[in-house]
Amino acid sequence: MSALPTPVRQADRLYHDLLSPAEIREFRDRARKIAADVVAPSARRIADGDERVDGFPRDVFDGLASAGLFRVPFAAEVGGDGLAHPVTAIAVAIEELAYYSSSIAAVFDVHCILAGNALTHGTPAQQQQWLSQVTNGSVVGAFATTEPDASSDLSPHAVQTIAVQHGDAWILNGRKRWISNSPVAGLVVTLARTGDRLSMFVVDTSLPGVRVGEPDQKMGNRGQLTADVWFEDVELASDCLLGGQPGHGLRHALATLTLGRIGIAAAGVGMAQAAFDHAVAHLSTREAFGRKLATNQHWQFLMADRATEIENARNLYLKAALRRDAGEAFPEPEAAMAKQYGSRLAVDMARDAVQAFGGLGFARELGADGTPGPVEAIYRDSKIGEIYEGTNEILKWIIARDIFGKEITG
């Protein structure tokens, strides 16, 4: 196997974090060590796996639980770390995880940001029952809003999963699609129509009538298992209604998805940084026509642009996260800006890294000596960031709405 140059963390030289408080700067060091120890050794296996054969990366999930990473965004009362800036901390954790594995960053995002954050809208009893299990990793969390005919549009008329009150219970029927973590989830926080409004329910996946399909086979993020989930006359106790009152589901969902966009932005920065670091190492050592590739002005100017964009993308997600920690439930337009900018940058930088490496950039592994392709998986994994947690086109519309107002944009 040929030895490739070891990438150096260029952000440690080029980026100077003047936004984050000391608590977050110290936490980044902790998150980076956990990612290097727990995620990096399994990253290639996960990236090249088959969802239906290799399944969920349980060993890595359990390793993150043992390291205490799932406690980061939650209050001490439910087993969390009780940090002063939990949203910023979780975003930083996602960047550090995505540097090695977009799949693991996504698993963490869904478990903590989507399912976990949604549960923070629950009653104290619901939080004690479910959040304590999320924080210690004894249960895998999932979050279900998307349906075969409802994804970006989560209006009551679009959502076809319906919960009907029957005495002291609710009867749930419907189908959800693209539900991350669902093949192994112990709970699914589910959006359903209740009358003419929407509500969220905490659904124990062991209940009769809950059925999870085969994992989808995807281009990238293969360790982030997604599947359809069916609910067929599932009987839910009254205490499964999130927050205890019907009709608040859309607000809870949108607040959670806004937080999720910050996570996707951070994942984009992590992938972009990884691709950038690999490209810098290669361009600085690879020779063609008797000189280093980095002596070409094309690569100098392109990488200068990408360094600037990574700086901007990191600042955007940190600003959005800090606003959320300051009490802003919907930190727009920064959250939308951060997500669409960071996810697009990850795709652009991964494509540039593939081009810089040439044939080796396109390869998963060389047949001659087993040399692994260093950036092919980043290219595959990065694309989904432009699609989920609100497509980038929808997010540009949200930003435009902040510019022109709803009366013009709709």
N, C-alpha and C positions, 0 to 999 in steps of 0.2 A: 504494500500500500504506500503510495506516495504521500509525503508529508506536505501539507498545505501550511502557509504562514498563519500563525495564531493571531486572530484579530485582537486589537487593542481597543479598549473602551474610549473611543474618541470623545465622547461627551464629558469624560472626566477632565479633559484639557480644554474643550471648546465651550462647554456650557457652564454658566455660573448662576446658580439658583438663588435669586434675590427675592423670590415670592414666598417660598415655603418657610414656615416657622421651624425652629430648631427640632421640635418633636418629629416633624416629617423628614427633615434631612437625616436625622439619626435612624428613623425607621427605614429609610431607603437602603441604608447599609445592611440592616437586618433582613429586609426582603430580598436583597440581591444575594446574600449568602444562602438563604433558604432556596432560592431559585437555582443557584449553582449546585448546591448539594443534592436537592431532591429532584429537580426537573431536568437539568442538563444531561445527566447520564441516560435518561430514557427518551430524550427529545427525538432522536432519529427514529427509534422504534415506533413511536407514536405517529410521527409525520408520515411514515411509509406503511402504516398498518391498514388493515381492512376492518371496517366497522363491524361486520357480521362474523368475522373470524376471531379477531383479536379482542374485540369488545372494549369495555370501559377500562381506562388506566387506573384501576383501583389502587395499585401499589403507590402511585404518585399522589392520588387523592388522600390516601391514608397518611402518607408522609407529610403532606401539607397540614393535615389535622394534628399530627404529632408535634409538628413545629409550632403550632398555635396560630397559624395564619388565618384560620377561619374566625378567630375571635376579634380580629382587628376592627371591623366596622361597627361593633355592637357595644351596648352599655354593659357595665359590670353586673347589673342586676340579672342579666340573662346569660352570664358566663363570658361576656366580652371583655375587651381590654379597657373600655371606658376612655378612649382617647379624646382629646379636645377637638381634633380635626379628623374624624373617622372617614369622611368621604375622600379627602385628599390622600389619606393613608392607603385606602383601598385602591385608588387610582394608581398610585405609585407602585403598589404591589402588582397590579395588572401589567404595568409597563415592564417591570422586572421579569415577570413570568413569561410575557410574550417575547422577550428578547431571545428566549430559548424555545418556547413552544406556544404558538397561538392557540392550539387546542386546549392546553392546560389553563391558559389565561381565560379562555371562554368558559371552561368548566367552573373555574373559580368565580367568574363574573356572574354566571347564572345562579350558582349556589348562594353566593353572598349578596350581590347587588340586586338581582331580580327577586328570587324567592325570599332571601333573608330580609331585604329592605321592605318588600311587601308585607312581611309579617310584622314589621315594626308599626304598621297601621292597625294591628290587631288589638284586642282587649288585653289587659294584663295577664289574664289566664291563658289566652292563646299564645302570648309571647313566652310565658313560662313553659308551656307544654312543647312548643315547636322550636322557638329560637334557641333554646338551650341545646337541642339536638343538632341544629345547624352549626352552632359555634364549636361544638366538640367533634363534629364530623361523623356522628353515629348514624345520621341519616343524610342522604343526598337530596338536595332541593331542586325543584323544577318550577317553571313559571309558564303558564299557558294562556296566551291571548290569541295567537294566530290560528286561523282556520283555513280550510281549502279555499274559501271565497271571502275571507276577511283577514287582511294583514295590516297594511297601512291604514285602512279604514276600520276603525273600531267603534263606529257609531252603533247605537242600539239596533237600528234596522239591519246592519250588516252582520252582527254577531248572531249566529244560529244555535249556539249552545245555550240551553234554556234550563233554568231552575224554577220549579213550581213549589210553593209552600203547601205542605200536606200535614195538617195538625202541627205538631212541634218539630217536624222534620222538613227537609227540602228534598225533592226528587230531581236529579240532574240527568239531562240527556244532551248529547251532542258529540262533536268530533273536533279535535284540535290537531294542528299540523306544525311540523318543524319544531317540536318541543324538545329543547336541549336537556340532556341528562335523564329524560323520561324512561329509557330502558332500565335504569337502575335506581330511579328516584323512589324515596319513601313517602314523599309528599309532593303534590303539585298544586301551587296556588293558581286558581283557575278563574278566568273572567267569564261570566254568564249573564244572559238577559233575565231579569226578574221584572215581569210586567213590561212597562215602557222605559225602564232604566236598566243600568248594568250594576252588578254586584260581583264581589270576589269571594271565593270559597277556598278553604284549605281542605284538599282532598287527600285522604290516606289511600295510597295506591293498592293497598291490600283489601280494600272494600269490594264486595261483590258488585259486578257490573263495570269495573274499571279494567280496560284492556289496552295494553301497549303493543304496537305493531313492531315489525322488524326494523332495525336501524336502517336509515337511509345510507346509501353509498354516495359519497360526495367527492368533489375534486380535491378539496383541502379540508383542514380542520377535522381530520379523521378520528382524532381522539375525543372530539366533542360529539357524542352520539346524539342524533336527533331521530325522532320517530313520531308517527301519528298516535294519538291517544283517543280512545272511544269511551264515552260514558253512556251506559245503557241502564236506565232506571236505577241510578246509584242513589241510595238513601243516605242523606247527610243529616247528622244531628244539628240542632239549632246553633250549637256553639262552633260549627264549622263556617258560619257566615263571618267573614273577616270584618272585625270591628263591631260586630253585633247588630248593625243596622244596614238594611238593604239600600241600594241606590247610590252608594258612594264608590262603586267599582271603577268607573271611568277615571275619576280623579286619582284614585290610588294607582291605577295602571299607568296613567300619564306621568305622574310624579316618579314612579319607579322607572319608566322607560327613559325619562330625562336623565336620571342618574345612570342608567345603562349606557346612554350615549357618551357620558364622560368616560366610562370604562372602555368603550370601543375606541374612543379617541386615544386613550392611554395605550391600548394594545397596538394601535397603528403606529404610535411613536416607538414602542418597543421593537416591532418588526422592522420599521424603517431604520432604526439605529443599528440593529443587527446586520441588515443588508449593507448599510453604509460602512460599518466597521470591516466587514468581509471585503468589500470593494476597495477600501483604502489599503488594506493589507496586500491585496492582489496587485493593485495598480502600482504600489510602491516597490514591489519585488519582481514582477513579471517583466521580461524584456522582449522587445520586438524591434528588429532592424537596429540592433546594437544599443538600445537605450530603454530605460524604464518607461512603461506605459504612461505613468504619471507625468512624464515630461511633455506629453501632448496637451496643448492648450485646451482642446475639447474637454478632456477629462478634468483638467484643473477648474475650468469655469463651471462645468456641470456639477462637480462635487462642491464647489463653493456655494452654488445655488441650493443644493440639497442640505448642506450644513445649516444654511440660513433658515430653510423651511423646517428642519427638525427643531431648531431653536424656537421658532414661532409656534409650532405644533405643541411642543411641551409646555410653553407658557400659556397657551390657550386652555389646555385641559386642566392645568393647575389653577388658573384663574376661575374657571367654571366650578371646580371642586371646592375651592376656598369660599366662593360665594354660597355654595350649597351648605357648607359648614357654618357659614355666618347666618343661616336661617332662611335663605331664599329657596323656596320649594321648586321653582321653575327658573333656574339661572340662565335665562335666554337673553340675548342671542348667543352667549358664549358656548353653551353646551352644544347647540346645533353647529356653530362655527367649528368648534373643536372636533366634533365627530366627523363632519364631512371633509374637513381639511386634513385631519390626521389619517383617516382611512384612505383617502386618495393618495396622500403622500406615501403610505406604505406600499401601495401598488406601483407607483411611479419609481420609487427607490428600488424595489425588488426587481422591476423590469430593467432598470439601469445596471443593477448588479449582475443579472443574468448576461446582459450584453458585455459587461466588462470581462467576465470570465469566459465568454465565448462558448465553445462546445461544452466545457465543464460546467458552465452555468446552466445549460439545458439538461444535463445528465443527473439522474438520481444516483448512479454509481457506475464507475468504469469497470467494464468486464475484464480488462487486462490485469489490473492489480487491486481492485476493490476500493479505489479512491472514492470517497463519497462526494456527491455534488453538494457544494456548500450553501447554495442559495435557491435551488429549485423548489424546495418545500416552502420557503418564505413566499415565493411568487404564487404558489398554489393557495397558500393559506390566506394571503392578504386580501384577495378579491372579496371575500364574504363581508369584510368590514364596510364596503360601500353599499351593502344590501340590507343587512339586518340592523335592528334597533332604529328603524326609520331609514328608508333609502335616502341616498344623498340628494336626490331630486326633491323629495319631500322636505328635507332639512333646508335646502336653499329656499324653498317656498316659505318656511317658517322664518328664515332670516329676512326675506323680502317683506313679510307681513310686519316685522318689527320696523322696517324702513318706511313702508308706505301706508300701513294700517290695514285692519281687516276690511274696512269699507271698500277698499280698492282691490286687495288681493283675494278676498273671500275667506 
